[in-house]
Amino acid sequence: MAIQQLSRTLHAPAHPMAKPGYGKKAAPDQLPFDGGTFAHLPRREAAIARYIDLLPDGSDISIKTLAKEMEGYGQMAVGSALKYLTTAGHLRRFVEEVWVEREGYRQVTRTWFSRTARHEHWWRALLCDDVPESGKEPGVPVDEPGEAERRGYSALARIARTEPRLPLSAASCEALAPLAGEWFKRGMSESQFVLTLTFCLPQPVRHPFGFVQQRLINEMPPELPGPVQGLIAVECTGCGVPGTAEALPGGLCGPCRSTPYTARPERGLPADVVRGKADRIRYEMEERRPSRSPDGHARGPRSPRR
């Protein structure tokens, strides 16, 4: 019985479930939980994040339900904590189109939760159904100009140093960098890039620059697909307004991002100070209470003690 009272996991199945199609949805490719998973969060946010993490998919994790189920946190505190978890990369709300029996397709809001904090470009990839498998490198964020070309040059330079049949010069790597960078913009990892360029090389390679250029063109991966059916838009965690991923960076709209976050104080007043204030209030109330004569008539407030 004591174990059931201490273990939050055993209480998770009793948490209310959301309507079909709504509720929590666990993000893919998460790291296992350990003692430092939520250590970077404030105490309140870490507690709420851990509680959500233990809930099964489909659980109702709206502000009202979490405030009702979690003792010690009101709706304002939970709402502020969910906004913080969004900016920290643990939570996003997506508007999806799902099939509901006897109702057909309808739009619902699902709250995706990731135990592992994610960058903005990872959530955008999830919206496009292009999350890399575990162990694979993520694609280059589209909002970092020049990063793809830099990675392309670096990958080509490594090939030139490790593969004697492709002795590319610095000028050749620089000329091929934009073409190689397009591979990384399309989500290709560096290991896949190197493997594709060095697979089944002829012996010898007579024109390394022309050979690499032609292979970069012929083996170019397809462009990243747009949002698939089912994922439509992002929804602001703070106010619920829908929009595109570009319009809601960090999962929040402009007004919600401009609202300053106030962390909950970790400690209140010391116990002796609280007791002192309570004793003084009781004393002042007692002094102001009118005294009564033996016949039951009020005599007025007591005179202050000297």
LUMDRENDO-831190 format. One record per residue (C-alpha): x, y, z. Coordinates in steps of 0.05 Angstrom, whole numbers. Last residue first. Layout:
N
+--------+--------+--------+
:     xx :     yy :     zz :
+--------+--------+--------+
:      X :      Y :      Z :
...
+--------+--------+--------+
***
This chain:
306
+--------+--------+--------+
:     xx :     yy :     zz :
+--------+--------+--------+
:     22 :    975 :    568 :
:    -37 :    936 :    543 :
:    -85 :    971 :    496 :
:   -153 :    988 :    524 :
:   -205 :    937 :    508 :
:   -256 :    955 :    456 :
:   -326 :    974 :    479 :
:   -363 :    954 :    543 :
:   -413 :    906 :    510 :
:   -472 :    888 :    554 :
:   -479 :    816 :    581 :
:   -496 :    832 :    654 :
:   -426 :    811 :    676 :
:   -397 :    864 :    629 :
:   -374 :    845 :    559 :
:   -308 :    860 :    523 :
:   -307 :    885 :    452 :
:   -258 :    848 :    404 :
:   -204 :    896 :    382 :
:   -151 :    867 :    428 :
:   -167 :    795 :    407 :
:   -162 :    813 :    334 :
:    -94 :    846 :    347 :
:    -69 :    784 :    384 :
:    -93 :    736 :    330 :
:    -57 :    778 :    277 :
:      7 :    780 :    318 :
:      6 :    705 :    329 :
:     -4 :    692 :    254 :
:     53 :    738 :    235 :
:     99 :    703 :    285 :
:     79 :    634 :    260 :
:     95 :    654 :    188 :
:    162 :    683 :    209 :
:    179 :    619 :    248 :
:    161 :    576 :    188 :
:    208 :    613 :    140 :
:    173 :    650 :     84 :
:    164 :    613 :     18 :
:    214 :    571 :    -20 :
:    226 :    553 :    -93 :
:    193 :    616 :   -118 :
:    152 :    600 :   -181 :
:    186 :    626 :   -243 :
:    155 :    685 :   -276 :
:    155 :    680 :   -352 :
:    148 :    746 :   -388 :
:     91 :    750 :   -439 :
:    124 :    767 :   -506 :
:    123 :    695 :   -529 :
:     48 :    691 :   -515 :
:     35 :    755 :   -556 :
:     78 :    730 :   -614 :
:     49 :    660 :   -619 :
:     80 :    600 :   -584 :
:    105 :    532 :   -608 :
:    178 :    554 :   -609 :
:    167 :    591 :   -674 :
:     92 :    599 :   -687 :
:     86 :    634 :   -754 :
:    141 :    590 :   -785 :
:    108 :    527 :   -759 :
:     42 :    548 :   -791 :
:    -17 :    573 :   -751 :
:    -70 :    556 :   -701 :
:    -89 :    600 :   -640 :
:    -92 :    558 :   -577 :
:    -75 :    613 :   -527 :
:    -12 :    589 :   -493 :
:      6 :    525 :   -528 :
:     -1 :    557 :   -596 :
:    -27 :    507 :   -647 :
:     15 :    479 :   -703 :
:    -16 :    460 :   -770 :
:    -43 :    404 :   -814 :
:    -16 :    336 :   -793 :
:    -63 :    281 :   -816 :
:    -47 :    282 :   -889 :
:     27 :    294 :   -897 :
:     61 :    361 :   -889 :
:    108 :    373 :   -947 :
:    158 :    323 :   -972 :
:    233 :    333 :   -965 :
:    265 :    336 :  -1033 :
:    289 :    272 :  -1064 :
:    361 :    248 :  -1055 :
:    413 :    269 :  -1107 :
:    445 :    206 :  -1136 :
:    454 :    231 :  -1207 :
:    476 :    301 :  -1189 :
:    524 :    285 :  -1133 :
:    550 :    227 :  -1175 :
:    564 :    273 :  -1233 :
:    601 :    323 :  -1190 :
:    641 :    268 :  -1155 :
:    663 :    239 :  -1223 :
:    679 :    307 :  -1253 :
:    723 :    327 :  -1194 :
:    757 :    259 :  -1189 :
:    775 :    254 :  -1264 :
:    810 :    188 :  -1278 :
:    781 :    147 :  -1221 :
:    824 :     84 :  -1224 :
:    794 :     35 :  -1209 :
:    721 :     51 :  -1208 :
:    688 :     68 :  -1141 :
:    636 :     19 :  -1116 :
:    608 :     63 :  -1060 :
:    650 :    125 :  -1044 :
:    598 :    179 :  -1059 :
:    539 :    141 :  -1029 :
:    576 :    121 :   -966 :
:    601 :    191 :   -953 :
:    532 :    221 :   -958 :
:    500 :    167 :   -916 :
:    551 :    179 :   -861 :
:    540 :    255 :   -867 :
:    466 :    249 :   -858 :
:    417 :    265 :   -914 :
:    358 :    309 :   -894 :
:    344 :    345 :   -959 :
:    384 :    406 :   -938 :
:    442 :    359 :   -927 :
:    440 :    336 :   -999 :
:    434 :    408 :  -1023 :
:    499 :    423 :   -986 :
:    535 :    375 :  -1033 :
:    516 :    417 :  -1093 :
:    534 :    481 :  -1057 :
:    601 :    451 :  -1034 :
:    623 :    426 :  -1102 :
:    663 :    489 :  -1120 :
:    692 :    494 :  -1050 :
:    712 :    420 :  -1050 :
:    746 :    429 :  -1119 :
:    783 :    491 :  -1095 :
:    808 :    454 :  -1033 :
:    833 :    398 :  -1078 :
:    798 :    331 :  -1086 :
:    840 :    268 :  -1083 :
:    784 :    217 :  -1096 :
:    819 :    150 :  -1105 :
:    859 :    161 :  -1041 :
:    795 :    161 :   -999 :
:    808 :    186 :   -928 :
:    834 :    257 :   -939 :
:    791 :    275 :  -1000 :
:    730 :    243 :   -966 :
:    741 :    287 :   -905 :
:    746 :    349 :   -949 :
:    680 :    330 :   -983 :
:    645 :    323 :   -916 :
:    671 :    391 :   -892 :
:    651 :    426 :   -957 :
:    581 :    397 :   -953 :
:    575 :    415 :   -879 :
:    593 :    487 :   -896 :
:    544 :    487 :   -954 :
:    488 :    463 :   -908 :
:    505 :    515 :   -855 :
:    503 :    573 :   -905 :
:    437 :    601 :   -880 :
:    411 :    571 :   -814 :
:    335 :    574 :   -817 :
:    327 :    509 :   -857 :
:    356 :    468 :   -800 :
:    404 :    416 :   -829 :
:    376 :    346 :   -827 :
:    382 :    304 :   -764 :
:    437 :    251 :   -758 :
:    414 :    179 :   -754 :
:    421 :    139 :   -690 :
:    347 :    131 :   -679 :
:    308 :    143 :   -743 :
:    304 :    213 :   -772 :
:    238 :    252 :   -765 :
:    210 :    268 :   -834 :
:    134 :    266 :   -823 :
:    129 :    339 :   -844 :
:    104 :    361 :   -776 :
:    158 :    318 :   -745 :
:    210 :    354 :   -787 :
:    183 :    420 :   -761 :
:    190 :    393 :   -690 :
:    262 :    374 :   -704 :
:    276 :    443 :   -734 :
:    253 :    477 :   -669 :
:    302 :    438 :   -627 :
:    281 :    379 :   -584 :
:    284 :    365 :   -509 :
:    281 :    290 :   -496 :
:    219 :    268 :   -456 :
:    180 :    290 :   -517 :
:    106 :    307 :   -513 :
:     59 :    317 :   -571 :
:     -7 :    350 :   -552 :
:    -61 :    331 :   -602 :
:   -113 :    379 :   -627 :
:   -169 :    350 :   -670 :
:   -195 :    361 :   -740 :
:   -248 :    314 :   -764 :
:   -253 :    256 :   -812 :
:   -313 :    210 :   -808 :
:   -363 :    212 :   -751 :
:   -388 :    140 :   -746 :
:   -317 :    119 :   -726 :
:   -269 :    176 :   -720 :
:   -216 :    187 :   -773 :
:   -163 :    238 :   -756 :
:   -141 :    305 :   -783 :
:    -88 :    337 :   -740 :
:    -76 :    405 :   -706 :
:     -9 :    400 :   -671 :
:      8 :    422 :   -601 :
:     81 :    419 :   -582 :
:    119 :    399 :   -519 :
:    189 :    384 :   -494 :
:    229 :    437 :   -531 :
:    244 :    485 :   -474 :
:    197 :    537 :   -505 :
:    140 :    486 :   -501 :
:    158 :    465 :   -430 :
:    154 :    538 :   -409 :
:     86 :    546 :   -440 :
:     63 :    483 :   -405 :
:     89 :    510 :   -338 :
:     51 :    576 :   -346 :
:    -13 :    538 :   -360 :
:     -2 :    492 :   -300 :
:     11 :    550 :   -253 :
:    -50 :    588 :   -279 :
:    -94 :    526 :   -272 :
:    -73 :    512 :   -200 :
:    -18 :    466 :   -177 :
:    -13 :    434 :   -107 :
:    -44 :    367 :   -122 :
:    -39 :    345 :   -193 :
:   -104 :    314 :   -219 :
:   -147 :    377 :   -220 :
:    -92 :    423 :   -247 :
:    -75 :    371 :   -300 :
:   -148 :    365 :   -321 :
:   -159 :    440 :   -326 :
:    -95 :    453 :   -365 :
:   -108 :    398 :   -415 :
:    -67 :    334 :   -409 :
:   -123 :    285 :   -423 :
:    -89 :    219 :   -434 :
:    -89 :    191 :   -505 :
:    -20 :    162 :   -501 :
:     -2 :    136 :   -432 :
:     18 :    181 :   -374 :
:     88 :    175 :   -344 :
:    117 :    232 :   -386 :
:     60 :    278 :   -365 :
:     78 :    269 :   -291 :
:    152 :    279 :   -305 :
:    138 :    343 :   -343 :
:     93 :    369 :   -287 :
:    147 :    356 :   -235 :
:    202 :    386 :   -278 :
:    160 :    448 :   -292 :
:    149 :    459 :   -217 :
:    222 :    448 :   -199 :
:    252 :    491 :   -254 :
:    277 :    452 :   -314 :
:    349 :    432 :   -330 :
:    344 :    370 :   -285 :
:    288 :    342 :   -329 :
:    326 :    282 :   -357 :
:    381 :    283 :   -303 :
:    357 :    225 :   -260 :
:    345 :    180 :   -320 :
:    291 :    169 :   -371 :
:    307 :    133 :   -435 :
:    322 :    175 :   -497 :
:    264 :    189 :   -544 :
:    259 :    168 :   -617 :
:    185 :    183 :   -628 :
:    142 :    236 :   -594 :
:     89 :    211 :   -545 :
:     18 :    233 :   -561 :
:    -24 :    263 :   -506 :
:    -97 :    279 :   -515 :
:   -145 :    282 :   -574 :
:   -164 :    230 :   -626 :
:   -218 :    197 :   -585 :
:   -237 :    242 :   -527 :
:   -185 :    250 :   -473 :
:   -169 :    198 :   -419 :
:   -173 :    215 :   -345 :
:   -114 :    194 :   -301 :
:   -127 :    127 :   -267 :
:    -75 :     92 :   -312 :
:    -21 :    140 :   -285 :
:    -31 :    124 :   -210 :
:     16 :     64 :   -211 :
:     69 :    106 :   -245 :
:     66 :    160 :   -192 :
:     95 :    111 :   -141 :
:     94 :    135 :    -68 :
:     22 :    118 :    -50 :
:     24 :     52 :    -87 :
:     89 :     33 :    -52 :
:     57 :     47 :     16 :
:      0 :      0 :      0 :
+--------+--------+--------+
***
